[in-house]
Amino acid sequence: MRVLLVEDEPTLREQISTSLKEAGFVIDQADNGLDALHLGTHEAFDAIILDLGLPVMDGMTVLKNWRTDGLKTPVLILTARDSWHEKVSGIDAGADDYLSKPFHMQELLARLRALIRRASGNASSTLTCGTVMLDTTSGRVTVGSKSISLTSHELKVLSFLMHHQDQVISRTTLTEHIYAQDFDRDSNTIDVFIARLRKKIPENMIETVRGLGYRLHCAT
């Protein structure tokens, strides 16, 4: 899953970015509001972490612009510990959750995973599709009672499909959500990851919809 991290403090931004990458997220970064506004508007993200105290354009203005333009991506705002008015204003402006600084990284990760699950209509931390189960907390995948080993990109593709079960997902969409903006994207590699996944999960579970993309078929 792909996340936009907007934080102007370099040390904190690097700490958050490292933790998110270790947890399997794909990260794009911005250190000012104007760049954040552009990225959030023109790139595809599964969630956004937004600090409110940003240079050039403050985070609240960025958030209001996104929501006015119809952007529905879940947004988690970061606020100062005692700035209750920022929390209220942020929620009213369209934020989905908030976290006060300083915070524990595990709480940030938990809140982020929950936002992404809720955005795709999933309440549990465990996603199920037929005999396939994905624990979004640990990244562990099982087929029946058997744990299977996936590469990082195979897991990213499967995770996105599991979050969007029974929906047709194009190669372009998959590419946008498993690679950061500065990565040399190649949608042809999606076919390779899909072929590998079909060897590890029930083969007919991933359906090719000719000319459109793929669908993870979970109906019983």
C-alpha positions as a printed NumPy array, in Angstrom:
array([[  0.   ,   0.   ,   0.   ],
       [  1.27 ,   3.455,  -0.91 ],
       [  1.418,   6.331,   1.583],
       [  2.209,  10.033,   1.227],
       [  4.182,  11.303,   4.224],
       [  4.087,  15.087,   4.685],
       [  6.414,  16.292,   7.458],
       [  8.879,  19.193,   7.388],
       [ 11.087,  18.064,  10.295],
       [ 13.819,  15.956,   8.617],
       [ 14.649,  13.644,  11.523],
       [ 11.044,  12.772,  12.293],
       [ 10.238,  12.371,   8.607],
       [ 13.104,   9.916,   8.201],
       [ 12.084,   7.97 ,  11.319],
       [  8.5  ,   7.636,  10.143],
       [  9.566,   6.767,   6.597],
       [ 11.932,   4.043,   7.795],
       [  9.292,   2.49 ,  10.05 ],
       [  6.672,   2.534,   7.303],
       [  9.015,   0.928,   4.791],
       [  9.951,  -1.764,   7.312],
       [  6.226,  -2.431,   7.734],
       [  5.857,  -2.969,   3.976],
       [  4.464,   0.394,   2.876],
       [  5.574,   2.279,  -0.229],
       [  6.421,   5.874,   0.703],
       [  6.452,   9.212,  -1.095],
       [  7.521,  12.27 ,   0.891],
       [  6.93 ,  16.025,   0.923],
       [  8.414,  18.613,   3.297],
       [  6.134,  21.551,   2.458],
       [  2.454,  22.14 ,   1.826],
       [  2.69 ,  23.106,  -1.835],
       [  4.491,  19.905,  -2.844],
       [  2.063,  17.913,  -0.682],
       [ -0.92 ,  19.498,  -2.402],
       [  0.489,  18.625,  -5.827],
       [  1.388,  15.023,  -4.945],
       [ -1.885,  14.293,  -3.193],
       [ -3.844,  15.7  ,  -6.118],
       [ -1.968,  14.018,  -8.959],
       [ -0.667,  10.736,  -7.51 ],
       [ -2.543,   7.68 ,  -6.212],
       [ -2.197,   6.963,  -2.482],
       [ -3.924,   4.601,  -0.093],
       [ -3.454,   7.011,   2.831],
       [ -1.782,  10.316,   3.714],
       [  0.041,  11.314,   6.903],
       [ -0.146,  15.104,   7.148],
       [  1.632,  17.399,   9.6  ],
       [ -0.281,  20.633,  10.059],
       [  2.669,  22.944,  10.757],
       [  4.156,  23.087,   7.263],
       [  6.119,  25.793,   5.407],
       [  4.909,  27.436,   2.164],
       [  1.326,  26.246,   2.72 ],
       [  0.003,  25.027,   6.071],
       [ -1.408,  21.527,   6.406],
       [ -4.953,  22.667,   7.176],
       [ -5.099,  24.613,   3.914],
       [ -3.726,  21.621,   2.02 ],
       [ -6.351,  19.346,   3.567],
       [ -9.205,  21.737,   2.814],
       [ -8.052,  22.023,  -0.817],
       [ -7.927,  18.236,  -1.189],
       [-11.419,  17.776,   0.186],
       [-12.826,  20.665,  -1.866],
       [-11.383,  18.997,  -4.978],
       [-13.073,  15.715,  -4.023],
       [-10.021,  13.766,  -2.846],
       [-11.277,  10.886,  -0.672],
       [ -7.933,   9.389,   0.36 ],
       [ -7.826,   8.763,   4.148],
       [ -5.809,  11.449,   5.955],
       [ -4.14 ,  11.082,   9.353],
       [ -3.076,  14.463,  10.734],
       [ -0.176,  15.01 ,  13.134],
       [ -0.686,  17.721,  15.746],
       [  1.113,  19.187,  18.754],
       [  0.179,  17.458,  22.019],
       [ -1.933,  20.284,  23.503],
       [ -3.399,  21.651,  20.278],
       [ -6.931,  20.319,  20.801],
       [ -8.301,  23.074,  18.577],
       [ -6.149,  21.785,  15.703],
       [ -7.593,  18.306,  16.175],
       [-11.147,  19.636,  16.076],
       [-10.433,  21.874,  13.079],
       [ -8.634,  19.037,  11.286],
       [-11.519,  16.608,  11.727],
       [-13.994,  19.278,  10.607],
       [-11.816,  19.972,   7.559],
       [-11.968,  16.33 ,   6.478],
       [ -9.25 ,  14.445,   8.371],
       [-10.073,  10.825,   9.203],
       [ -7.914,  10.532,  12.318],
       [ -5.264,  12.41 ,  14.281],
       [ -2.2  ,  11.629,  16.347],
       [ -0.515,  13.962,  18.84 ],
       [  3.249,  14.479,  18.923],
       [  5.253,  12.861,  20.378],
       [  3.78 ,   9.462,  19.551],
       [  4.753,   5.799,  19.534],
       [  5.541,   4.522,  16.047],
       [  3.503,   1.35 ,  16.611],
       [  0.418,   3.465,  17.281],
       [  0.98 ,   5.384,  14.053],
       [  1.262,   2.107,  12.139],
       [ -1.869,   0.685,  13.784],
       [ -3.92 ,   3.802,  13.035],
       [ -2.653,   3.865,   9.449],
       [ -3.541,   0.214,   8.845],
       [ -7.   ,   0.818,  10.328],
       [ -7.618,   3.826,   8.062],
       [ -6.686,   1.842,   4.963],
       [ -8.857,  -1.12 ,   6.01 ],
       [-11.883,   1.064,   6.721],
       [-11.479,   2.899,   3.407],
       [-11.874,  -0.432,   1.6  ],
       [-14.722,  -1.603,   3.822],
       [-12.74 ,  -3.975,   6.05 ],
       [-13.014,  -3.79 ,   9.824],
       [-10.76 ,  -6.664,  10.875],
       [ -6.962,  -6.671,  10.802],
       [ -7.191, -10.066,   9.104],
       [ -8.399, -10.078,   5.498],
       [ -9.94 , -13.272,   4.155],
       [-10.565, -14.404,   0.592],
       [-11.704, -17.995,   0.352],
       [ -8.969, -20.082,   1.976],
       [ -6.457, -17.22 ,   1.812],
       [ -5.894, -15.088,   4.914],
       [ -3.684, -12.001,   5.215],
       [ -2.762, -10.597,   8.612],
       [ -2.276,  -6.885,   7.868],
       [ -0.394,  -6.4  ,  11.131],
       [  2.312,  -9.012,  10.548],
       [  2.1  ,  -9.45 ,   6.765],
       [  1.673, -13.203,   7.276],
       [ -0.258, -15.004,   4.547],
       [ -1.815, -18.438,   4.94 ],
       [ -3.677, -20.723,   2.563],
       [ -5.79 , -22.972,   4.712],
       [ -3.529, -23.95 ,   7.586],
       [ -0.327, -23.5  ,   5.584],
       [  1.804, -20.352,   5.808],
       [  3.202, -19.244,   2.447],
       [  6.288, -17.175,   1.654],
       [  5.925, -14.13 ,  -0.601],
       [  8.429, -11.592,  -1.893],
       [  7.836,  -7.982,  -0.857],
       [  6.286,  -7.077,  -4.211],
       [  4.132, -10.209,  -4.329],
       [  2.839,  -9.268,  -0.885],
       [  2.151,  -5.679,  -1.984],
       [  0.14 ,  -6.882,  -4.996],
       [ -1.8  ,  -9.448,  -2.966],
       [ -2.452,  -6.932,  -0.181],
       [ -3.895,  -4.386,  -2.605],
       [ -6.103,  -7.026,  -4.229],
       [ -7.215,  -8.298,  -0.805],
       [ -8.199,  -4.755,   0.203],
       [-10.23 ,  -4.458,  -3.023],
       [-11.798,  -7.898,  -3.301],
       [-14.081,  -8.649,  -6.251],
       [-13.139,  -5.354,  -7.921],
       [-11.447,  -5.142, -11.311],
       [ -8.042,  -3.541, -10.781],
       [ -6.026,  -2.372, -13.777],
       [ -2.311,  -2.979, -14.184],
       [ -1.79 ,   0.782, -14.053],
       [ -3.573,   1.049, -10.71 ],
       [ -1.542,  -1.798,  -9.249],
       [  1.655,  -0.198, -10.52 ],
       [  0.737,   3.166,  -8.971],
       [  0.078,   1.593,  -5.59 ],
       [  3.114,  -0.677,  -5.247],
       [  5.811,   1.715,  -6.482],
       [  6.779,   5.178,  -5.245],
       [  6.777,   8.128,  -7.658],
       [ 10.548,   8.128,  -8.125],
       [ 10.715,   4.393,  -8.906],
       [ 11.194,   3.19 , -12.477],
       [  7.685,   1.828, -12.904],
       [  6.997,  -0.97 , -15.357],
       [  3.424,  -2.259, -15.495],
       [  4.619,  -5.389, -17.305],
       [  6.145,  -6.657, -14.068],
       [  2.63 ,  -6.852, -12.603],
       [  1.965,  -9.824, -14.876],
       [  5.04 , -11.53 , -13.431],
       [  3.9  , -10.968,  -9.84 ],
       [  0.413, -12.235, -10.67 ],
       [  1.842, -15.379, -12.278],
       [  3.944, -16.051,  -9.187],
       [  0.981, -15.479,  -6.862],
       [ -1.14 , -17.936,  -8.836],
       [  1.423, -20.616,  -8.036],
       [  1.147, -19.913,  -4.305],
       [ -2.591, -19.371,  -3.806],
       [ -5.524, -21.162,  -5.486],
       [ -4.86 , -20.424,  -9.166],
       [ -8.412, -19.503, -10.192],
       [ -8.733, -16.977,  -7.372],
       [ -7.059, -14.232,  -9.441],
       [ -9.163, -13.703, -12.536],
       [ -7.842, -11.973, -15.644],
       [-10.439,  -9.572, -17.011],
       [ -9.364,  -9.164, -20.602],
       [ -8.437,  -5.606, -21.515],
       [ -9.162,  -4.322, -18.007],
       [ -6.894,  -5.989, -15.454],
       [ -7.318,  -8.444, -12.596],
       [ -9.945,  -9.352, -10.036],
       [ -9.462, -11.272,  -6.815],
       [-12.515, -13.5  ,  -6.836],
       [-13.624, -14.24 ,  -3.29 ],
       [-17.294, -15.113,  -3.676],
       [-18.221, -18.5  ,  -2.276]])
